[in-house]
Amino acid sequence: MKNRLTVPRFLLYLAAALFCRSAVAQTVRFQTNLGDIDVTLLTDSAPATVENFLKYVNRGSFRNTFFHRSVPGFVIQGGGYQFDTSVKEIPSDPPVRNEFRVSNTRGTVAMAKFGNDPNSATNQWFFNLANNASTLNFQNGGFTVFGRVTNAAGLAVMDRIAEVPVFNTGSPFDQLPLQNYTGGAVMAANLVLVTAINFGEQLRRVRIGGGRIVYRHSRVEPGGCDPSVVGGRFRRRPRADGARRRNGNGRWKAGLCQFCEPGASDRAGAGRFDGGQNRAGGGE
């Protein structure tokens, strides 16, 4: 009988689970009035930045925001301001530490920050319209990429937004993309709005049984339970109405979600647009 190397079965299961966990990425959908952009979040590369971003998403901070800066061939930027009956600055949490690891290539999403302060990113983000690695990878400690546009359809919407004419309506809106604008007061219909950022498909649970890895994916209904990445794990936190979520058999189930992320702050911080500093490329 030939000698055989035996490996404990639980080690094989563990290795398979770790591999499968890293192979499944979470996505979010930027819903704009010019189309949807699906973005894959890079949790492994920028865990603190993704967690920071999802805190704003879970609170609904990015609902009815707008792209307030557009530089053709460079970036489109948002996450800083909402428009209701007037412009409102989004309250910011304390800054997140810089996690520059992934290059600022076309279709990546990165955090804006103040000039000469690598660890100043809060709530503003931008889409790289082109390969900006030669500049943004080296400025201000490198700009942290935390997401990537998932597909060609999303890139097409990104480019469509970049084609909207840009106007100077006064700082901080001196590079403001506006649709069908002929002068005078800016209305909501003129803005490139982000009506919501919602969750796409993600890993709900991995079950090991009978030597198989079983995946369970779900889509979260807007207004139901939103998953977020906290400490590398998918967790749920309640939404304001907290009403409906999908259960295991595909039907909608009423009921509140358990609050699982205490201590989220909604304090106003250094989220101001100060002399063109809180942006990608320090004002380029």
C-alpha positions as CSV (number, residue, x, y, z in Angstrom):
1,M,0.0,0.0,0.0
2,K,1.3,3.4,-1.0
3,N,1.9,6.0,1.7
4,R,-0.6,8.9,1.4
5,L,-0.6,12.3,3.0
6,T,-3.8,12.9,4.9
7,V,-5.0,16.4,5.7
8,P,-7.6,16.9,8.4
9,R,-11.0,17.5,6.7
10,F,-11.7,20.6,8.8
11,L,-8.5,22.3,7.4
12,L,-9.8,21.7,3.9
13,Y,-13.2,23.2,4.8
14,L,-11.5,26.2,6.4
15,A,-9.3,26.8,3.4
16,A,-12.3,26.6,1.1
17,A,-14.3,28.9,3.2
18,L,-11.6,31.5,3.3
19,F,-11.1,31.3,-0.4
20,C,-14.8,31.7,-1.2
21,R,-15.2,34.5,1.3
22,S,-12.5,36.5,-0.5
23,A,-14.0,35.7,-3.9
24,V,-17.4,37.3,-3.2
25,A,-17.4,41.1,-3.3
26,Q,-20.0,43.5,-2.1
27,T,-21.5,46.0,-4.5
28,V,-23.4,49.2,-4.2
29,R,-25.5,51.0,-6.8
30,F,-25.2,54.7,-7.3
31,Q,-28.7,55.7,-8.5
32,T,-28.4,59.0,-10.5
33,N,-30.8,60.9,-12.7
34,L,-28.6,59.9,-15.7
35,G,-28.5,56.2,-14.9
36,D,-27.2,53.7,-12.4
37,I,-23.5,52.9,-11.6
38,D,-22.7,49.7,-9.9
39,V,-19.5,49.8,-7.8
40,T,-17.6,46.9,-6.3
41,L,-16.3,47.8,-2.9
42,L,-12.6,46.9,-2.2
43,T,-13.0,45.8,1.4
44,D,-9.7,43.9,1.4
45,S,-7.7,46.9,0.2
46,A,-9.4,49.7,2.1
47,P,-11.4,48.2,5.0
48,A,-11.6,51.3,7.2
49,T,-12.5,53.5,4.2
50,V,-15.3,51.1,3.1
51,E,-16.6,51.0,6.6
52,N,-16.6,54.8,6.8
53,F,-18.4,55.0,3.4
54,L,-21.1,52.5,4.4
55,K,-21.8,54.4,7.6
56,Y,-22.9,57.4,5.5
57,V,-24.8,55.0,3.2
58,N,-26.7,53.4,6.1
59,R,-27.7,56.7,7.4
60,G,-29.0,57.8,4.1
61,S,-26.6,60.7,4.0
62,F,-26.0,60.4,0.2
63,R,-29.7,60.5,-0.7
64,N,-30.5,63.5,-3.0
65,T,-26.9,64.6,-3.2
66,F,-25.4,65.9,-6.4
67,F,-22.1,65.9,-8.3
68,H,-20.7,69.3,-7.3
69,R,-17.4,69.1,-9.3
70,S,-16.6,67.9,-12.8
71,V,-13.3,68.1,-14.5
72,P,-13.4,66.6,-18.0
73,G,-10.8,63.9,-18.5
74,F,-10.0,63.8,-14.8
75,V,-12.8,63.3,-12.1
76,I,-16.4,63.8,-11.2
77,Q,-16.9,64.4,-7.5
78,G,-19.8,64.2,-5.0
79,G,-20.8,63.2,-1.5
80,G,-20.5,66.7,-0.1
81,Y,-23.9,68.4,-0.6
82,Q,-27.6,67.6,-0.7
83,F,-30.3,69.6,-2.5
84,D,-33.8,69.7,-1.0
85,T,-35.3,73.2,-1.3
86,S,-31.8,74.6,-0.9
87,V,-28.2,73.3,-0.8
88,K,-27.1,71.6,2.5
89,E,-23.7,70.4,3.4
90,I,-23.6,66.8,4.6
91,P,-22.5,66.5,8.3
92,S,-19.2,64.6,8.4
93,D,-17.9,62.0,10.8
94,P,-14.2,62.2,12.0
95,P,-11.7,61.6,9.2
96,V,-10.6,58.1,8.3
97,R,-7.0,57.2,8.0
98,N,-5.4,57.0,4.5
99,E,-5.3,53.5,3.0
100,F,-3.8,54.1,-0.4
101,R,-3.0,50.7,-2.0
102,V,-4.9,50.5,-5.3
103,S,-4.0,52.7,-8.3
104,N,-6.3,55.6,-9.3
105,T,-7.1,54.1,-12.8
106,R,-10.1,54.8,-14.9
107,G,-13.4,53.6,-13.3
108,T,-12.1,53.5,-9.7
109,V,-13.7,55.4,-6.9
110,A,-11.6,57.2,-4.3
111,M,-11.9,59.5,-1.3
112,A,-11.4,63.3,-1.6
113,K,-9.5,65.0,1.2
114,F,-7.9,68.3,2.3
115,G,-4.6,69.4,0.8
116,N,-1.4,68.4,2.7
117,D,-3.3,66.1,5.0
118,P,-3.4,62.5,3.9
119,N,-5.7,61.4,6.8
120,S,-8.5,64.0,6.2
121,A,-11.0,62.0,4.1
122,T,-14.6,62.1,5.4
123,N,-17.6,61.9,3.1
124,Q,-16.6,63.2,-0.3
125,W,-15.7,60.7,-3.1
126,F,-14.8,60.9,-6.7
127,F,-14.8,58.7,-9.9
128,N,-11.6,58.6,-11.9
129,L,-12.6,59.4,-15.5
130,A,-9.1,58.4,-16.8
131,N,-6.0,56.8,-15.6
132,N,-4.9,59.3,-13.0
133,A,-2.2,57.1,-11.5
134,S,0.7,59.5,-12.4
135,T,-0.8,62.3,-10.3
136,L,-3.2,61.0,-7.7
137,N,-1.1,58.0,-6.6
138,F,1.7,60.4,-5.5
139,Q,-0.2,63.5,-4.2
140,N,-1.0,63.9,-0.5
141,G,0.0,60.4,0.4
142,G,-1.9,58.9,-2.5
143,F,-5.7,59.0,-2.8
144,T,-7.4,55.9,-1.3
145,V,-9.3,53.9,-3.9
146,F,-12.2,52.0,-2.2
147,G,-14.3,50.9,-5.1
148,R,-14.3,50.1,-8.8
149,V,-17.1,50.5,-11.4
150,T,-18.4,47.0,-11.9
151,N,-19.3,46.9,-15.6
152,A,-19.3,48.7,-19.0
153,A,-22.9,50.0,-18.4
154,G,-21.7,51.8,-15.3
155,L,-18.7,53.3,-17.1
156,A,-21.0,54.6,-19.8
157,V,-23.1,56.4,-17.2
158,M,-20.0,57.8,-15.6
159,D,-18.9,59.2,-19.0
160,R,-22.4,60.6,-19.6
161,I,-22.2,62.6,-16.4
162,A,-18.7,63.8,-17.4
163,E,-20.2,65.2,-20.6
164,V,-22.7,67.5,-18.8
165,P,-21.6,71.2,-19.3
166,V,-19.7,72.7,-16.4
167,F,-20.5,76.2,-14.9
168,N,-19.0,78.5,-12.4
169,T,-21.7,79.5,-9.9
170,G,-19.3,80.6,-7.2
171,S,-17.1,78.8,-4.8
172,P,-17.3,75.9,-3.9
173,F,-19.4,75.3,-7.0
174,D,-17.0,76.7,-9.6
175,Q,-16.9,73.4,-11.6
176,L,-20.6,72.5,-11.3
177,P,-22.1,70.2,-13.9
178,L,-25.6,71.5,-14.9
179,Q,-28.1,70.2,-17.3
180,N,-30.3,72.5,-19.5
181,Y,-29.0,75.5,-17.6
182,T,-29.4,79.0,-19.2
183,G,-28.5,81.1,-16.2
184,G,-30.2,82.4,-13.0
185,A,-31.1,80.2,-10.1
186,V,-30.0,76.6,-10.2
187,M,-32.9,74.2,-9.8
188,A,-32.9,70.5,-8.8
189,A,-33.7,69.6,-12.5
190,N,-30.4,71.2,-13.5
191,L,-28.2,69.1,-11.1
192,V,-26.7,65.7,-11.7
193,L,-28.4,64.0,-8.7
194,V,-27.5,60.9,-6.8
195,T,-31.0,60.0,-5.5
196,A,-29.7,57.0,-3.5
197,I,-26.9,54.6,-3.0
198,N,-28.3,51.1,-2.4
199,F,-26.8,47.7,-1.8
200,G,-26.4,45.1,-4.5
201,E,-25.8,41.4,-4.1
202,Q,-23.5,40.2,-1.4
203,L,-22.6,37.2,0.6
204,R,-25.1,36.6,3.4
205,R,-23.8,33.4,4.9
206,V,-21.4,30.6,4.1
207,R,-22.5,27.1,5.4
208,I,-20.2,24.1,5.4
209,G,-22.0,20.8,5.2
210,G,-21.4,17.4,3.6
211,G,-18.1,18.7,2.2
212,R,-19.8,21.5,0.3
213,I,-19.7,25.3,0.6
214,V,-23.2,26.7,0.3
215,Y,-23.6,30.4,-0.7
216,R,-26.6,32.5,0.2
217,H,-26.9,35.8,-1.5
218,S,-29.6,38.4,-1.1
219,R,-30.6,41.8,-2.3
220,V,-31.7,44.3,0.2
221,E,-34.9,46.2,-0.5
222,P,-34.6,50.0,-0.1
223,G,-36.2,50.7,3.2
224,G,-35.3,47.3,4.7
225,C,-32.2,46.1,6.4
226,D,-28.9,47.4,4.9
227,P,-25.8,45.2,5.3
228,S,-22.5,46.8,6.1
229,V,-19.0,45.6,6.5
230,V,-17.9,46.0,10.1
231,G,-14.6,44.5,11.1
232,G,-14.5,42.4,8.0
233,R,-17.9,40.8,8.6
234,F,-21.3,41.5,6.9
235,R,-23.7,42.8,9.4
236,R,-27.1,44.5,9.3
237,R,-28.3,47.8,10.8
238,P,-31.8,49.2,10.8
239,R,-33.1,51.8,8.4
240,A,-35.4,54.6,9.6
241,D,-38.6,52.8,8.6
242,G,-37.1,49.3,9.2
243,A,-40.1,47.5,7.7
244,R,-39.3,44.8,5.2
245,R,-36.6,42.3,4.4
246,R,-36.3,39.1,2.4
247,N,-36.2,35.9,4.3
248,G,-34.7,32.6,3.2
249,N,-37.5,31.4,0.9
250,G,-37.5,34.6,-1.2
251,R,-40.6,36.2,0.4
252,W,-40.7,39.5,2.1
253,K,-40.9,39.4,5.9
254,A,-42.0,42.3,8.1
255,G,-40.1,43.3,11.2
256,L,-37.3,45.4,12.5
257,C,-33.7,44.5,12.2
258,Q,-31.5,44.3,15.3
259,F,-29.3,47.3,15.7
260,C,-25.7,46.0,15.5
261,E,-23.4,49.0,15.0
262,P,-23.6,51.3,18.0
263,G,-21.8,54.6,18.4
264,A,-22.1,55.9,14.8
265,S,-21.6,59.6,15.0
266,D,-23.5,62.2,13.0
267,R,-21.4,65.1,14.1
268,A,-20.4,67.9,11.8
269,G,-16.7,67.8,11.2
270,A,-14.1,69.2,8.8
271,G,-16.3,68.5,5.8
272,R,-16.2,72.1,4.5
273,F,-15.0,72.9,1.0
274,D,-12.2,75.1,2.1
275,G,-10.5,77.1,-0.7
276,G,-10.8,74.1,-3.1
277,Q,-8.9,71.8,-0.8
278,N,-11.4,69.0,-0.1
279,R,-11.1,67.5,-3.5
280,A,-9.1,65.1,-5.7
281,G,-5.8,66.4,-6.9
282,G,-5.7,69.5,-4.7
283,G,-7.6,71.7,-7.1
284,E,-6.6,70.5,-10.5
